Structure formats: structure tokens, C-alpha cells
Amino acid sequence: MVEINVPVIRVQGLEKSFGSVPVLCGVDLLVERGTLVSIIGRSGCGKSTLLRCLNCLEIFDRGQVEIGGMLLSRPASPACTDEEFQQRAHVLRGTVGMVFQSFNLFPHRTVLENVALAPRVVKGMARKAAEEKAHDLLAKVGLVEFADRYPASLSGGQQQRAAIARALAMSPAVMLYDEPTSALDPELVDEVLEVMRTLDHEGMTQLVVTHEMRFARDASDLVLYMEGGRIVEHATPEQMFRYPQDERTRQYLKRFL
């Protein structure tokens, strides 16, 4: 049984700029274990940068990120040098699964090989054990019959489900999705979202940057609205989509209200 009400993600005062342009301006965030959080907002508001800072694909400038007990703090201090920060960031990446909008599967490897590769290379898992785990994960996402195919022979929805299985192969504490359905034809979107709903029912902690308002409303435990590099409002889906409190949120959601 998943232990609820236990924070698995803590973010305090997170700041990130690209050159002189501030992108994240003091983000605070607390996510309980087993929660599915949808992050919504206009393009350029900092949603994707927030995700990339959480798994250290982007190194934030200031603040704290704690995931699964691993704490990263910037700027570096005597208690945590830049070298130690990079070491901790490497460890943290191993506990966070990331799914991108562009799939990023290796085209010269079969679906099974794509899923089994990271546990073998990163964790030193034996080939047989890694392939057995990959087979089980492909069954979970409904792709076991495609295990020996190459990514080019799959639909976009199938490729994205394979990418989710690949991220799950590392047994992450948290799954992050950066607009996972934006590159898909509309008829393929639901098959990807259904996998995420299944993981939510199983207790996986998930953060989803999405423009799929129907999914954010119907599947989320918590919805965050971002604007100008800040979390302007956070609420349950019912509160967010029926009674948003902030005028900026109301303007963004007015066609859904």
C-alpha cells in the first residue's frame, strides 16, 4: 500500500535565468507521494524549465530541490560544493523518470532493447533480468507484441508508450512528462493518457506539463497554473476549473469554465 500524505518532492525558492532573462522566479512546490499533478499555463511561462530543473537537465541558479530524500541546493555552499552538487544531481537523475514530447527512442534498437538498455548500462543489471523487466513493462503499457519491432514501425502513441516503459525501467520515485501528447495525432492521445492514469492508480508520483485540459481536469489530483515563472494558483481540479481564484487563471481558463 502506498503511504499517502508523504512529500516526495519539495521545492523552495527555485530560480533560473537564461542570460539576463528570468524564467523561474522563486517557485515553491510540495508534492505528496502518489499524487498526479498537472502543470498548465501559457507557452513560455516556465513549465518545461521547472521540470528540467527537477531532474537537473537544467541546473537551477538558486533555491532547493529535494526528491525522495535527495537534497540539492544552490548556490553552492561550504556544506555542498559544486562538485558535490554535480554528484548529487547524478544520483537524483537516477530516481526521476523523464518522458519528452519527441519520444527520443534509439531508432537502431528494438523496442525491447530500448527499454532494457538503461538498467543494464546504468545499474549493471544482467541482460536476462533487464529484458524480463522490459517485457513486463511493455505488457503494462500494452506493447508486448511490439517488443521486437523498431521505433519507426510504431505509431506516435505507441512510441510514447514505449518511452514511458523505458523511463519506468529505472524504477523511478517520480515520473515527469513534458507535454507527452503534443506531438501526437488527436486519436492517439488517449492511449498515452490511459497509461498515466494506470500509473496514478498504482501510486506513482507524476508531474505532467500539459495543454490537455480535459486530462488535467479529469485525471489530476492537483492542478498548478504558472505564469511569468511563478506558480500563480494551485488547487484541486474541481476548484481550478470551476472556481479559479486568481484573475490570471480565470483569463487563461475562460474557454474551459
Stockholm file with secondary structure:
# STOCKHOLM 1.0

chainA/1-257         MVEINVPVIRVQGLEKSFGSVPVLCGVDLLVERGTLVSIIGRSGCGKSTLLRCLNCLEIFDRGQVEIGGMLLSRPASPACTDEEFQQRAHVLRGTVGMVFQSFNLFPHRTVLENVALAPRVVKGMARKAAEEKAHDLLAKVGLVEFADRYPASLSGGQQQRAAIARALAMSPAVMLYDEPTSALDPELVDEVLEVMRTLDHEGMTQLVVTHEMRFARDASDLVLYMEGGRIVEHATPEQMFRYPQDERTRQYLKRFL
#=GR chainA/1-257 SS CCCCSCEEEEEEEEEEEETTEEEEEEEEEEEETTCEEEEEECTTSSHHHHHHHHTTSSCCSEEEEEETTEEEEESCBTTBCHHHHHHHHHHHHTTEEEECTTCCCCTTSCHHHHHHHHHHHHHCCCHHHHHHHHHHHHHHTTCGGGTTSCGGGSCHHHHHHHHHHHHHTTCCSEEEEESTTTTSCHHHHHHHHHHHHHHHHTTCEEEEECSCHHHHHHHCSEEEEEETTEEEEEECHHHHHHCCCSHHHHHHHTTTC
#=GC SS_cons         CCCCSCEEEEEEEEEEEETTEEEEEEEEEEEETTCEEEEEECTTSSHHHHHHHHTTSSCCSEEEEEETTEEEEESCBTTBCHHHHHHHHHHHHTTEEEECTTCCCCTTSCHHHHHHHHHHHHHCCCHHHHHHHHHHHHHHTTCGGGTTSCGGGSCHHHHHHHHHHHHHTTCCSEEEEESTTTTSCHHHHHHHHHHHHHHHHTTCEEEEECSCHHHHHHHCSEEEEEETTEEEEEECHHHHHHCCCSHHHHHHHTTTC
//
